Amino acid sequence: MARIAFLCPPFAAHVASFRALGDELAARGHAPFFLLNAGAEESSGAIPVHHVPGRRGDPEVDRVLAAAEKPGGLLATLRTIADSAALTDQLCEGGPDQLRALGAELIVGDQLEPAGFLLARALDLPFVGLACAVPIDPAPGVPLPFLDWPYEPEAEAKLRRTSAIAAALSRRQNRMIAAWAERFGIGPHAILEDCLGEVQLAQMVPALDFPRPDPLPFVPVGPLRRAADIADAPPPFAVPVGHPLVFATMGTLLGGDLKLWRALAVACKDAGAALVIAHGGRLSDAEAASLGVHHAAAFLPYRAVMRRSSLVITHGGSNTVLDALACGVPLLVRPVGFDQPGNLARIRHHGLGEKLASPRRPRRIAEQVARLVEDAAMASRCAVVAEALASAGGARKAADIVEQCLP
């Protein structure tokens, strides 16, 4: 039995992916545990959660999460990167004592939280990186994940300029990384990409990603999901007969946007489709009822609904995109920040969906819905990606690799 530490940003989607890996490792007799920032979630199923001590002046996790949930495109993403620097600082300050006391023998760290790599090197522990979101590993022609640019192998000068701008805007985080690398005495590490580690896992698979040269810098394991989350249970509503089912979820980012929901409700009705929405608890019962959709709920079992859907409408979060494509369902995407534009760019590249039209143009959305639910060629392309995701290995393969890295 090995004690395996998980370090990741305190965002629900990232924690959920780590939790699925943790369940698989626990089933094999290991003892995984989370080490999170002070104020992060207290429970993660059967996986114990520990926290580093809070310090005066540290940003409150709830405030960071609330700020991250406000749509704002690139600026919001970069603001969150700056906030995250303080959380990294907190983990690096309190992490060594906590990890020693908890008997950590290996660290699995999220790509977006450099503290995992820095602490592993400081404590001389094996490290496995995990890309829950779009991988940040650089590659020729591959734009940064927060851009919706296409794959442009001939546009390296453009990509270099953008990377330089991103580095300048991320200087607070970069200074934090460099300072802790020096303090830990682990050699020069100046930017996030320096903290990826030699062994990396990714939920992204080549069938969905932009082209990258071989060998890949990460092992594509596909979606990390618990068995209960992907079980083929019946959805909690009557499946419509004679009308295609459209499932819409905007996470917590846009879950309370009534104008958007109303536009989707009108568009799906005009397209002859039955709309089901998961609003993340951001609508009241009265607001949800006023939409007049087939079914509305705060939360729904995604895979159970998606397997019966002809189309998924989403903000483009990595977990939602992967779940939809694992079910072979095309997507309409309205990205608002983080890696969502990068997911949209990859969806377009492979012909798996489109960008959602403006809510001010419900007729245009209706046209998109009507066309995509009948697009047999697109459905066939989505089925190819579904097969690739199913064969990638998931939590079992990820656990195999983690075990291979144990001392």
N, C-alpha and C positions, 0 to 999 in steps of 0.2 A: 504494500500500500504506500502511495506517495501523497504528500501534501502539496497541492498545486494551487498557486495563487492566480487569481484573475484580476487584472487591472484594466478598466475601460472607462470611458466617459459616462457620466450618470444619466445618459439618455436611454429611454425605455427600450428602443429597438436594439441598441447595442447590448444592453443587459440581457435581453431575451435570447439573442444568439449565443452569448456566452453561457447562459443557463442551459441551453440545449446541449452544448458540449459538456458542461458540468454534469448533467444527468447521465450522459453516456459514460463519462469517466467514473462517476460514483457507482454505476452498475458493474464496473469492472473491479471494484474494490478500492478505488482511490478516494482521497479526501479533498476535493476541490473546495475553494472558498473565495469569496470576493473580498478585495480590499478597495474600498471606495472612499470618496471624499466625505468629510464631515457633513452631515445633513442630507446625504443621498439616501435612497430608499432603504428601508430597514429589513425588508424581506425579499427573498428571491427563491421561493419554493423550498425545496429540500437543501439547497446550497447555502451554507452559512454566509452571512454578510458581516464584515468587520469594517471599521472606519478609522481613518487617521484622525488625530485630534484637530479640532478647529483652532484658529488663531485669530487674534484681534486684527481686524482689517481685511480678513479674507472675504471674498464675495460669497453670499449665501447661495447654495445650490439652487434653491427655489427661484431666486432672482435670475440666475444664469439661464435656467430652463425656461422661465417665462419670457426672457428677452429673446431666446433662440426660437420661440414659437411665433414671434411676430414676423410676418412676411416682410422682406426687405431686400431680397435678392443678394447680390454680391456684398453690399455693405453690411447686411445683417450677418452673413457668413463670416466676414472678417471681424466683425464686432465680437462674435462668439469665439473666434480664435483667440482674440485678445483676452477675453474673460477666462478662457480655458488655460491660459498661461498661469494665472494665479492658482488655479486648481492643480496644475502640474507641480507648481512650487510647493503647495501644501502636501501633496503625495510624496515628493522627494524629501521634504523635511521630516515627516512623521513615518514614512514607509520603512526605513531600515529597522528601527526598533520593533515595529509591528510584525514585519516579516520574520525577523529572528525569533520573536516570541511565539509566533504561530507555526514555526518550524517549516517554512516554505522550502521546497526542494526544487521547484521549477516555477517560472512565471510565464503565463500566457498574457500578452499585452495587446491591446487594441492599437492599430496603426495610428489612430488619432490621439492617443495618450502616450507621449514619449516617456513618461515616468516609468512605465513598465520596463522598457529597455534600459534606461539609466539605472534603475534599482537592481536589475538583474546583473548588470556589469559591476556595479558597486559591491554587490554581495557575492559575486562569482557564482551565480546561479545560471543554469540553462534557460534560454529564452526562446519562446515561440511567438511570432507576431501573427495577428489576425486582422484581416481587412473585412470588417462587417459591411462597410460601405464600399463605394467604388474605390479600387486600389489607387493609392497615391504614387505608386512606383512610376518613375519617369520612363518613357519609351518614345522612340522617334515617331512624330506625327500625332501623338496622343495628347490632347489638350488637358489642362488641369480639370479635376472632377467637377468644380463648381461652374464650369463653362459649358454651354450647350453647342459649342463649335463642333463641326464635323471632323472626321479623321482626315488630316492633311499632311501626309508625309513630306510634301514639297514645301511646307510653310514653317520650316524650323526657325527662321529668323523671327517670325511673328510669335511663335510659341516661346522662344527664349525671352523676348521682350515681356511677354505676359508673366512668365515665371519670375523675371526680375522684379516686376511690379508687385507680384504676390509676396515675394520675399521681403520687399520693403514694407509692405503693409503688415506682414507677420513678424516684424522685427522684435516686438515685445516677447513673443513666444520663442523666437530664435535666441534672444539674449538669455532667456530663462534656461534653455537647453544648454547653451554654452557655459553658463555659470555653474550649473550643477555637474556637468561633465568635468569641469576643472576642479570643483570642490570634491568630487568623488575620486579624482585622479584616474580617470579612465580614458584619457586621450581626447583629441579634438572631435567634438560633435557639435555642430553649429546650427543645424536645421533639422526639421522633422524627418526629412528623408534619410538623415544619418542614423535614425533610431529605429529602422525597420527590422534589423536583425538578419541573420543568415538563413533562418528557417521561418518561412511565412506560409500562412494559410489564407485563402480568400473565398468568399461566397461567390464571387464572380467566376464565370466560366468562359472559355474562349468563344463559345457559340454566341455569347451575348456581348463580349468585350470588343473593343477595337483591336485590330491586328497588333501583335507584339512579337518581337523576335524571340526565337528559341535560344537557350532554355528560358522558360518563364521564371521570373523572380519569386513566384509564389506557387503553391500547390492549389489548384482550383478544386475545392471540395463541394461547392454548391451550397444551397441553403442549409443552415444549421437550425433544425427544428426538432422539437420534442414529438414523440410518437402521438401524444394526445392532440397536438396541434395540427397534424396532417391526417388524422384518422378520417375515413370516409363516412362520417355521420350525416344523417339528414339535417338540412338547415332548419332553423326554428320558424319556418313559415311555409305556406303552401307554394310549391313551385308553379309559376304560371303555365298555362297550357295555351298554345297557339300564339304566344308572344315571346320574342327573345328576351332573356333576362340580362339586365345591365346592373352591375354592382359598382357603386361609387363610394370611395372612402378617401378622405383628405387628411387622415391622421388627426392630430390636434392642431396642426398649423392652420387649416381652413375649416375645421369642423363646425365652427359657429357662423360661417358666412352664409346668411340666409339668402342673399342675392344670388350667390352661386347655386345653392340648392334649388332655388325656384327656377333658375334658368335651366338647370338639368332636368327638373321635373317636367317643365314645358316641352323641352326638346325631346325627351324620351317618349312622352305622350304623342307628340307629332310624328315621331318615327315609328310608332306602333310597338314600342318596347316597354317592358315592365321594369321600373327602376327600384332597386333596393339600396339603401344607404346606411352606412355606419358613421355616425357623426362624432364619435369619441366623447360623448357626454357634453357636448358644447351647445346642444339645443334643448330647450324645455320640451316637455311632452306636448304642450299646445303648439309650439313652433313646428315640431316634427309632424304632428297631425295635419297642420295647415298646408303641408306640401302636397298632400294627396298622392303620395307614391305607393307602390305596391307594399313596401315594408320599410320601416325606419327604426333603428335601434342605436343605442350608444355604442355597443360593441357586438360583433358577430364573428362566428368561426370562419375565418377567411377562406381556408381551403374548401370547406364544406359548401360555401356559397359560390366560390369561383369555379368549382368543378361543374356547376350547373349554369354558369354564365356564358354569354356570348361576347361580352365586352366588359373590361374593367376601366373605370375612370378614376384617376388618382393624382396626387401631388407628385408622385414619382419617387417616394422613399424606397431605398434599396430592398427592404424586406417585402414591401407590397409588390414591387415589380417582380421580384424573384418568385413570390407565391403565385402571382397571376400567370407568369410564363411557365412555372412548374405545372400548372393546370392547362397549358396550351391556349391561353386566352389573350387576344390582342388588347392593346392599351390606348387610351387617350390620356395624355399627361398634361397637367398644369403645374409646372415646377415653380417653387418660390424661393429656393435657396439650397445651400449645402451641396450635396452630390446629386440632387434631383435633376438639374440641367444636364449633368453628365450621363445620367441614366436615360434621359430623353434622347440625347445625341446618339447613344448606342441603339436605342429602340428604332430610331429613324434609319441608322446605318444598316440595320438588318431587316428593315421592312416589317417591323412587328407592331407598329402603331403610329400615332401622329400626336402632334401638339394639340391640346384642346383649344378650340376657338374661344374668343372672348365671351364671357357671360352676357355681355351686351348684345350678342348676336345669337340668340337661341335657335334661330332658323339655320344658321350655319352649323351649330352643334347637332341639330336634328339631322342635317344632311350627313355629317360625319358618322353619327350613330347608325343611321340606316345603311350607309355604305360599308362600314367596317363589319357589322354583324353578318353581312352577306358575302364578305370577301374570302372566298375559298382559298385563294393563293396565300393570303396573309395567315389564315388559320393553319395552313400546311407548314408555313415557316415557323409559326409559334410551336407547332407540334415537334419540330426538329429540336428547338431549344428545350422543350419540355423533356425530351428524351435525354439530351445532354445533361440537364440538371439532375434527372433521376439517376443517371449512371455515374455522377461525379463522386458519390460516396457519402456526402453529408457528414453528420456528427460521428458516425462510425469511423470513416476514413480520417477525419480530423483527430479523433482520439488515438487512432493507430500512430499517427505521426507524433503526437504529444508523448505517447509512451516510448517511442523510439529515441526521444531526446532526454529521457530521464537518466540521471547519473547511475 
